[in-house]
């Protein structure tokens, strides 16, 4: 996930969910992505704890903390040269999707909107996917005001690739219970 975020930052792109919101906030304020990402997710932890459980919440907090920490270390150990925007968006989507998939398979997430979606679906019957889509539309709507149209276009491609990786590979019948 941190590698995907690093590519997005290098190219000036965003993504959906809390990572996309954190990228926009970091860009607008000049703050580092890592602390912003961690802070954006904090309000969702109590929902995760009360609705999904302790193990999921602990793993999720750890996942968010690791991505936040790695994103602070990354500029010191990995630098990018010229990256074709389309290739960069696709690679960011693939590695981010693989990272999320690994977290999902181990009973965790990167917090935020997924937890909110689960809560709203459980409490009010509003489908989690619709919640995630509405938030993503809002993030990309804000991105249109902040980024150039091509950056938003490539960001959408990266987000579509990320979601395709998850849609194709996220199947409960592949999980091994431990």
BAFI-3210 file (N, C-alpha, C; in Angstrom, 3 decimals, decimal comma, padded with zeros to 6 digits):
// residues 178
n [1|2|3|4|5|6|7|8|9|10|11|12|13|14|15|16|17|18|19|20|21|22|23|24|25|26|27|28|29|30|31|32|33|34|35|36|37|38|39|40|41|42|43|44|45|46|47|48|49|50|51|52|53|54|55|56|57|58|59|60|61|62|63|64|65|66|67|68|69|70|71|72|73|74|75|76|77|78|79|80|81|82|83|84|85|86|87|88|89|90|91|92|93|94|95|96|97|98|99|100|101|102|103|104|105|106|107|108|109|110|111|112|113|114|115|116|117|118|119|120|121|122|123|124|125|126|127|128|129|130|131|132|133|134|135|136|137|138|139|140|141|142|143|144|145|146|147|148|149|150|151|152|153|154|155|156|157|158|159|160|161|162|163|164|165|166|167|168|169|170|171|172|173|174|175|176|177|178]
n.u [000,825|001,908|003,788|002,123|000,828|003,060|003,706|001,371|001,558|003,977|003,231|001,246|-001,388|-004,593|-006,595|-009,400|-011,491|-010,274|-007,562|-007,377|-008,619|-006,772|-004,510|-005,366|-005,696|-003,088|-001,735|-002,957|-002,287|000,409|001,366|002,789|001,809|001,565|001,052|-001,337|-002,995|-003,175|-004,491|-006,923|-008,171|-008,651|-011,236|-012,832|-012,186|-013,527|-016,011|-015,308|-014,426|-016,776|-018,608|-017,427|-015,384|-012,759|-010,325|-010,273|-010,200|-007,765|-005,916|-006,467|-005,817|-003,096|-002,368|-002,965|-001,195|001,262|001,268|001,192|003,618|005,530|005,142|006,329|008,986|009,591|010,346|013,025|014,263|013,418|013,193|011,598|012,043|011,291|007,991|005,635|002,394|000,034|000,999|002,029|-000,337|-001,733|000,074|000,137|-002,510|-002,542|-000,571|-001,596|-004,130|-003,375|-002,164|-004,338|-005,957|-004,418|-004,597|-007,403|-007,706|-006,548|-008,231|-008,444|-008,392|-007,893|-009,181|-011,497|-013,689|-014,687|-015,318|-017,247|-019,147|-019,863|-021,044|-023,235|-024,674|-025,319|-026,773|-028,727|-029,416|-028,410|-026,557|-023,164|-021,380|-022,525|-022,138|-019,334|-018,955|-020,227|-018,603|-016,171|-016,904|-017,287|-014,658|-013,252|-014,673|-013,838|-011,174|-011,225|-011,423|-008,968|-006,849|-005,347|-007,278|-006,255|-004,759|-006,783|-008,195|-006,254|-006,014|-008,538|-008,367|-006,365|-007,742|-009,843|-008,442|-007,383|-009,803|-010,682|-008,729|-009,328|-012,043|-011,834|-010,232|-010,981|-012,325|-014,127|-013,989|-011,394|-009,934|-008,016|-008,750|-007,408]
n.v [-001,193|001,244|001,647|001,973|004,346|006,019|006,107|007,357|009,842|010,796|011,173|013,007|012,244|010,992|008,778|006,729|006,554|006,732|007,034|008,535|010,897|011,651|012,046|014,295|016,186|016,274|017,270|019,793|021,047|020,707|018,958|015,803|012,749|010,369|010,949|012,390|010,507|008,596|010,138|010,784|008,346|007,781|008,512|006,399|004,078|003,452|002,738|000,449|-001,167|-001,436|-002,520|-004,483|-005,829|-006,644|-007,921|-007,412|-004,605|-004,061|-005,187|-003,552|-000,953|-001,387|-001,949|000,544|002,147|001,033|001,563|004,336|004,843|003,638|005,281|007,587|006,856|006,018|008,164|008,456|006,126|005,245|006,535|008,063|008,344|009,608|008,761|007,257|008,569|006,959|004,320|004,518|005,037|002,647|000,750|001,696|001,182|-001,629|-002,527|-001,344|-002,503|-005,189|-004,970|-004,173|-006,405|-008,402|-007,476|-007,696|-010,461|-011,249|-010,435|-007,641|-004,080|-000,912|000,813|003,514|004,440|001,955|000,726|002,526|002,165|-000,512|-000,219|001,550|-000,067|-002,209|-000,931|000,750|-000,398|000,622|000,030|-001,003|-000,733|001,358|003,466|003,621|004,251|006,750|008,307|008,111|009,400|011,978|012,562|012,475|014,493|016,709|016,543|017,312|020,024|020,652|019,362|019,012|018,242|015,928|014,629|013,873|012,176|010,094|009,303|008,219|006,008|004,530|004,024|002,474|000,217|-000,707|-001,390|-003,373|-005,365|-006,127|-006,899|-009,099|-010,874|-011,059|-013,325|-015,232|-018,014|-018,625|-018,213|-019,211|-020,609|-019,944]
n.w [000,000|000,802|-001,195|-003,430|-002,660|-002,616|-005,352|-006,318|-005,000|-006,088|-008,732|-008,447|-008,097|-006,893|-004,879|-003,918|-000,940|002,508|002,102|-000,247|000,605|002,566|000,941|-000,538|001,538|002,565|000,345|000,061|002,454|002,843|004,682|005,795|004,262|005,853|008,770|008,380|007,137|009,182|011,161|009,873|009,894|012,583|013,801|012,971|014,263|016,691|015,719|014,291|016,382|017,944|016,112|014,479|015,802|018,188|017,317|014,521|014,631|015,973|014,154|011,968|012,904|013,261|010,570|009,343|010,779|009,973|007,164|007,309|008,658|006,891|004,702|005,541|005,716|003,148|001,198|001,777|001,093|-001,364|-004,497|-007,259|-010,755|-013,936|-014,592|-016,577|-016,758|-017,173|-016,920|-014,325|-012,853|-013,279|-012,169|-009,504|-008,815|-009,015|-007,097|-004,783|-004,674|-004,325|-001,824|-000,191|-000,562|000,696|003,334|003,748|003,544|005,848|007,811|008,244|007,541|005,914|007,486|008,061|005,536|004,697|007,130|008,060|006,039|006,504|009,040|008,472|006,738|008,396|010,427|009,204|006,804|004,469|001,692|001,889|-000,252|-001,682|000,066|000,054|-002,648|-002,793|-001,117|-002,501|-004,888|-003,876|-003,043|-005,488|-006,727|-005,248|-005,921|-008,586|-008,316|-007,308|-008,631|-011,937|-014,898|-016,284|-014,309|-012,564|-014,266|-014,703|-012,065|-011,592|-013,282|-011,952|-009,532|-010,519|-011,432|-008,994|-007,664|-009,417|-009,067|-006,449|-006,744|-008,486|-007,069|-004,344|-002,523|-000,313|-000,238|-000,772|001,455|004,264|007,274|010,438]
ca.u [000,000|002,772|004,372|001,073|000,666|004,257|003,526|000,324|002,109|004,976|002,553|000,259|-002,703|-005,305|-007,363|-010,621|-011,519|-009,540|-006,244|-007,568|-008,861|-005,493|-003,660|-005,830|-005,383|-001,634|-001,359|-003,463|-001,694|001,856|001,694|003,122|000,672|001,461|000,278|-002,688|-003,728|-003,483|-005,480|-008,211|-008,776|-008,916|-012,657|-013,517|-011,773|-014,554|-017,025|-014,760|-014,406|-018,128|-019,406|-016,760|-014,692|-011,446|-009,234|-010,293|-009,793|-006,323|-005,208|-006,679|-004,978|-001,721|-002,210|-002,929|000,063|002,371|001,238|001,578|005,057|006,294|005,062|007,296|010,326|009,744|011,124|014,445|014,807|012,933|012,882|011,148|012,410|010,120|007,041|004,510|001,208|-000,866|001,674|002,073|-001,679|-002,040|000,918|-000,346|-003,743|-002,237|000,098|-002,518|-005,144|-002,763|-001,989|-005,647|-006,382|-003,708|-005,205|-008,733|-007,574|-006,104|-009,229|-008,157|-008,605|-007,199|-010,097|-012,270|-014,959|-015,182|-015,931|-018,471|-020,092|-020,352|-021,933|-024,473|-025,423|-025,818|-027,701|-029,811|-029,693|-027,825|-025,489|-021,796|-020,803|-023,041|-021,440|-017,980|-019,031|-020,565|-017,405|-015,211|-017,372|-016,992|-013,203|-012,886|-015,267|-012,905|-009,937|-011,423|-011,190|-007,588|-005,896|-005,668|-008,173|-005,533|-004,410|-008,015|-008,447|-005,344|-006,371|-009,701|-007,879|-005,712|-008,778|-010,567|-007,566|-007,380|-011,074|-010,735|-007,890|-010,092|-013,252|-011,470|-009,514|-011,498|-013,326|-014,009|-013,688|-009,946|-009,287|-007,702|-009,008|-006,315]
ca.v [000,000|002,424|001,824|002,554|005,737|006,745|006,361|008,369|011,129|011,205|011,603|014,036|011,645|010,607|007,546|006,859|006,203|007,629|007,313|009,643|012,094|012,018|012,595|015,651|017,039|016,443|018,154|021,143|021,633|020,522|017,974|014,475|011,849|009,383|011,416|012,773|009,256|008,015|010,990|010,672|007,061|007,660|008,489|005,178|002,923|003,056|002,010|-000,887|-001,919|-001,747|-003,223|-005,594|-006,607|-006,235|-008,430|-006,628|-003,237|-004,044|-005,414|-002,378|000,120|-001,755|-001,748|001,988|002,656|000,600|002,337|005,702|004,841|003,368|006,436|008,570|006,334|005,798|009,142|008,327|004,861|004,955|007,738|007,775|009,239|009,867|007,647|007,525|008,673|005,815|003,161|004,766|004,862|001,217|000,087|002,094|000,433|-003,055|-002,787|-000,971|-003,555|-006,379|-004,680|-004,248|-007,796|-009,100|-007,069|-008,296|-011,904|-011,466|-009,883|-006,244|-003,136|000,344|001,625|004,549|004,378|000,584|000,525|003,327|001,478|-001,691|000,267|002,061|-001,200|-002,964|-000,133|001,371|-001,132|001,309|-000,858|-000,522|-000,341|002,683|004,427|003,777|004,948|008,159|008,963|008,213|010,470|013,248|012,772|012,824|015,807|017,680|016,464|018,101|021,424|020,820|018,808|019,229|017,178|014,698|013,947|013,244|011,066|008,995|008,847|007,348|004,743|003,812|003,552|001,390|-000,958|-001,176|-002,068|-004,599|-006,359|-006,631|-007,585|-010,374|-011,771|-011,109|-014,382|-015,898|-019,438|-018,781|-017,906|-020,340|-020,271|-020,347]
ca.w [000,000|000,872|-002,526|-004,260|-002,234|-003,064|-006,786|-006,482|-004,584|-007,065|-009,953|-008,133|-008,254|-005,674|-004,949|-003,142|000,474|003,401|001,521|-001,179|001,406|003,182|-000,124|-000,829|002,690|002,604|-000,765|000,318|003,658|002,879|005,707|005,301|004,110|006,932|009,924|007,960|006,925|010,487|011,825|009,183|010,252|014,023|014,194|012,543|015,059|017,647|014,948|014,015|017,646|018,393|015,115|013,807|016,811|018,676|016,474|013,290|014,934|016,272|012,888|011,131|013,448|012,924|009,131|009,081|011,344|009,117|005,926|007,678|008,942|005,668|003,806|006,035|005,434|001,713|000,421|002,099|000,600|-002,711|-005,268|-008,607|-011,853|-014,766|-014,651|-017,468|-015,906|-017,308|-016,310|-012,883|-012,293|-013,302|-011,162|-008,178|-008,581|-008,811|-005,812|-003,705|-004,616|-003,718|-000,397|000,457|-000,614|001,765|004,604|003,831|003,763|007,228|008,716|008,558|006,441|006,201|008,271|007,414|004,833|004,726|008,446|008,051|005,166|007,220|010,095|007,880|006,202|009,538|011,237|008,454|005,578|003,312|001,236|002,115|-001,536|-002,044|000,932|-000,467|-003,923|-002,534|-000,595|-003,607|-005,782|-003,212|-003,089|-006,859|-006,978|-004,675|-006,713|-009,803|-007,956|-006,840|-009,596|-013,338|-015,379|-016,622|-013,054|-012,084|-015,185|-014,371|-010,719|-011,755|-013,848|-010,852|-008,612|-011,195|-011,414|-007,603|-007,404|-010,229|-008,387|-005,302|-007,222|-009,099|-006,160|-002,965|-002,402|000,991|-000,382|-000,909|002,731|005,109|008,680|011,332]
c.u [000,865|003,440|003,352|000,848|001,847|004,166|002,479|000,842|003,099|004,319|001,533|-001,168|-003,327|-005,932|-008,618|-010,385|-010,685|-008,143|-006,334|-007,807|-007,557|-004,526|-004,058|-005,484|-003,885|-001,174|-001,760|-002,742|-000,174|002,309|002,068|001,877|000,486|000,663|-001,157|-003,545|-004,113|-004,598|-006,865|-008,931|-009,191|-010,409|-013,384|-013,188|-012,832|-015,693|-016,563|-014,807|-015,809|-018,919|-018,751|-015,967|-013,276|-010,312|-009,138|-009,754|-008,301|-005,518|-005,315|-005,829|-003,511|-001,445|-002,103|-001,614|001,262|002,411|001,670|003,083|005,908|006,260|005,987|008,734|010,609|010,561|012,631|015,085|014,396|012,549|012,521|011,731|011,153|009,273|005,909|003,230|000,268|-000,271|001,720|000,730|-002,045|-001,224|000,471|-001,624|-003,488|-001,612|-000,795|-003,617|-004,610|-002,567|-003,297|-006,160|-005,718|-004,296|-006,572|-008,641|-007,118|-007,013|-008,949|-008,538|-007,694|-008,197|-011,067|-013,583|-015,534|-015,886|-017,245|-019,540|-020,703|-021,357|-023,270|-025,326|-026,074|-026,939|-028,934|-030,176|-029,168|-026,579|-024,106|-021,146|-021,266|-022,374|-020,043|-017,984|-019,325|-019,347|-016,371|-015,619|-017,087|-015,497|-012,764|-013,516|-014,394|-011,617|-010,046|-011,147|-009,722|-006,560|-006,293|-006,505|-007,456|-005,150|-005,627|-008,350|-007,567|-005,620|-007,556|-009,301|-007,223|-006,722|-009,570|-009,741|-007,537|-008,658|-011,223|-009,905|-008,661|-011,307|-012,942|-010,946|-010,088|-012,665|-013,089|-013,629|-012,174|-009,227|-009,068|-007,913|-007,858|-006,743]
c.v [001,251|002,700|002,446|004,022|006,575|007,071|007,446|009,757|011,661|011,791|012,723|013,555|011,388|009,242|007,761|006,589|007,173|007,941|008,488|010,955|012,581|012,600|014,035|016,614|017,313|017,410|019,603|021,831|021,574|019,556|016,646|013,597|010,958|009,848|011,813|011,522|008,628|008,806|010,872|009,388|006,940|007,627|007,184|003,961|002,500|002,322|000,584|-001,743|-002,345|-002,603|-004,465|-006,450|-006,138|-006,666|-007,633|-005,219|-003,140|-004,223|-004,198|-001,204|-000,148|-001,544|-000,277|002,580|002,263|001,374|003,780|005,789|004,622|004,560|007,566|008,154|006,307|006,851|009,059|007,079|004,523|006,261|007,328|008,798|009,561|008,598|008,069|007,547|007,473|004,579|003,322|004,560|003,390|000,470|000,431|001,326|-001,033|-003,287|-002,401|-002,017|-004,825|-006,179|-004,764|-005,679|-008,609|-008,747|-007,718|-009,778|-012,237|-010,766|-008,465|-005,379|-001,944|001,346|002,448|004,174|002,960|000,266|001,292|002,659|000,261|-001,275|000,724|000,946|-001,982|-002,217|000,317|000,639|-000,464|000,549|-000,224|-000,043|001,035|003,767|004,686|004,549|006,437|008,923|009,133|009,312|011,841|013,566|013,167|014,152|016,924|017,710|017,283|019,583|021,710|020,407|019,172|018,037|015,872|013,925|013,245|012,034|009,860|008,439|007,893|005,994|003,912|003,234|002,397|000,104|-001,554|-001,963|-003,343|-005,703|-006,971|-007,428|-008,967|-011,368|-011,920|-012,079|-015,123|-017,371|-019,683|-018,609|-019,190|-019,909|-020,791|-020,271]
c.w [000,000|-000,471|-003,476|-003,937|-002,716|-004,556|-007,029|-006,110|-005,610|-008,316|-009,711|-008,297|-006,887|-005,890|-004,128|-001,662|001,330|002,878|000,552|-000,452|002,037|002,150|-000,452|000,305|002,752|001,519|-000,467|001,485|003,680|003,964|005,053|005,271|005,333|008,130|009,565|007,780|008,255|011,171|011,192|009,596|011,709|014,358|013,868|013,419|016,069|016,956|014,675|015,272|018,050|017,412|014,531|014,790|017,085|017,751|015,176|013,546|015,199|014,987|011,972|011,611|013,115|011,432|008,764|009,591|010,480|007,796|006,211|007,912|007,706|004,716|004,266|005,708|003,932|000,982|000,663|001,511|-000,830|-003,380|-006,682|-009,570|-012,628|-014,844|-015,579|-016,620|-015,985|-016,645|-014,794|-012,217|-012,217|-012,252|-009,744|-007,836|-008,287|-007,441|-004,630|-003,550|-003,983|-002,219|000,363|000,508|000,497|003,127|004,787|004,164|005,174|008,232|009,148|007,366|006,687|006,763|007,454|006,812|004,805|006,037|008,535|007,195|005,826|008,292|009,517|007,300|007,326|010,259|010,461|007,156|004,316|002,899|001,375|000,825|-001,983|-001,200|000,387|-001,787|-003,718|-002,014|-001,696|-004,590|-005,185|-003,282|-004,490|-007,280|-006,436|-005,490|-007,994|-009,529|-007,631|-007,896|-011,024|-013,833|-015,717|-015,370|-012,472|-012,955|-014,851|-012,975|-010,776|-012,338|-012,749|-009,871|-009,226|-011,192|-010,006|-007,314|-008,215|-009,589|-007,222|-005,766|-007,777|-008,062|-004,760|-002,879|-001,098|000,865|-000,569|000,417|003,522|006,549|009,540|012,762]
res [x|x|x|x|x|x|x|x|x|x|x|x|x|x|x|x|x|x|x|x|x|x|x|x|x|x|x|x|x|x|x|x|x|x|x|x|x|x|x|x|x|x|x|x|x|x|x|x|x|x|x|x|x|x|x|x|x|x|x|x|x|x|x|x|x|x|x|x|x|x|x|x|x|x|x|x|x|x|x|x|x|x|x|x|x|x|x|x|x|x|x|x|x|x|x|x|x|x|x|x|x|x|x|x|x|x|x|x|x|x|x|x|x|x|x|x|x|x|x|x|x|x|x|x|x|x|x|x|x|x|x|x|x|x|x|x|x|x|x|x|x|x|x|x|x|x|x|x|x|x|x|x|x|x|x|x|x|x|x|x|x|x|x|x|x|x|x|x|x|x|x|x|x|x|x|x|x|x]
***
